[in-house]
């Protein structure tokens, strides 16, 4: 990543046409900086891919990757649909004036309140994850004037090549119905509820996927089920939701496909399977989150202390860590970084980047090379647009960072930096 970094005459890293050091000085650190033009480019790659293929589709931004009012406004501007998994995400969509009919609700343990909120807001679709969902919907629909479109989420038993902790498509998963027995039971129950309109199936086979084989295998499995249902009672799916999981580049080890390559592979396989089984071509839905925002942002930190252990490791500490990026601790995720104010300096200093939380596992990057490090240097970590801010915490009572959007060279604060008063705002006295 760093070898492609633009550098200005001051030797400073440039991101989205802005001097990164100046952004750090203006907005302070830690700081998330998003290149909005890149967000739009990624979104359009998916949308245009389906248009070129000539099929009906919905590209739903998986808002769990990064949800804020400003981000959802950009998604709305790009004509995306929206995947939400909680009342909080749905509330954010409401505040962003997102079209309710383009929102899909997920979740493996939806509460009565979440489902009622979804019904009250007349969202576009609920993805049914388990029998509890069906029971609650049946009860709530007694007082609901209208119908609700639903998809049945299934686990097709396909293991994508990814980290075990973020696999969701194999049969041993907390998500969805297994295809062997539960999916048909769910289908039968839903068909008995007049106010539920079953549109089709949903699956999600994993995350950070760099090939299309897993998706193709999953589509084949889904069509085995759809063909059986069609033979039994003439049911034809009008929607096939194939989830997300399209990979991005974090380090040189990652080799993602162009985004529209994923689209073309999905369309080709769905078309072939529909033809093979004599079924109508359904509308294809996907749910990219990371693939839209992951590689569009950097996180800026100020470097503080160093600890050098002879013949072992040099630790370089920054003013953030697992409170703004839990992924290295949670998934052993790997990142690349550069010293933004020394972007042209030779990388001669072997070190590991430590966060400032009181945890030995609070490490952002192990065993990298940087220029000679001085306290006050600005470290820029690449590809932090997904699951950074959205998974941020108040551990050690740290305040959450600010978020800045850059577009047309203009930097706009879209999430304010928390104050310590914000951190304790819900605390109550006990005397």
PyMOL commands that set and color helices and strands:
alter all, ss='L'
color gray80, all
select helices_A, chain A and resi 2-4+20-27+36-53+63-65+69-77+87-95+100-102+112-120+131-143+164-166+182-191+213-233+259-276+290-296+327-331+340-342+389-391+395-397+420-423
alter helices_A, ss='H'
color red, helices_A
select strands_A, chain A and resi 6-7+13-15+18-19+31-35+57-62+81-84+103-105+125-128+148-155+177-178+196-202+239-241+283-286+297-309+313-318+337-339+349-354+363-370+378-382+402-407+410-415
alter strands_A, ss='S'
color yellow, strands_A
deselect
rebuild
show_as cartoon
